[in-house]
């Protein structure tokens, strides 16, 4: 019984840390995509860019690889701003710590056409976040498994 009590006592802080990490990362994810969803508005594209490391790598199963923030933001401005919005699928978001570095987030999201309101693009995502002095930035982003919504 003493071993079980000790295990439960030692597990409680780590479960609390994981919950607070998930809350923190979900807040960052929300901010990231609020700026994406409004990137046609003044200042929002720059805010969106601030979430990414200058040397971010973005892997998209249909669009290929983008090797830096400037190219990725240019593509976002050209192809997405004012044309698409992103919605996170409820309950799909997860966050995992990376010791001494930051965190990994994953989930499922859909993209909707702004004009038609059609939401047809569903995909999985993974993001690798680096934390330097409590400034979080994405170093790697993967968007894959694109499929229609059923």
Buried (B, 14 or more C-beta within 10 A) or exposed (E): EEEEEEEEEEEEEEEEEBEEBBEBBBEBBEBBBBBBBBBEEEEBBEBBBEBBBEEBBBBBEEEEEBEBBEEBBBBBBEEBBEBBBBBBEEEEBBBEBEEEEBBBBBBBBBBBEBEEEEBEBBBBBBBBBBBEEEEBBBBBBBBEEBEEEE
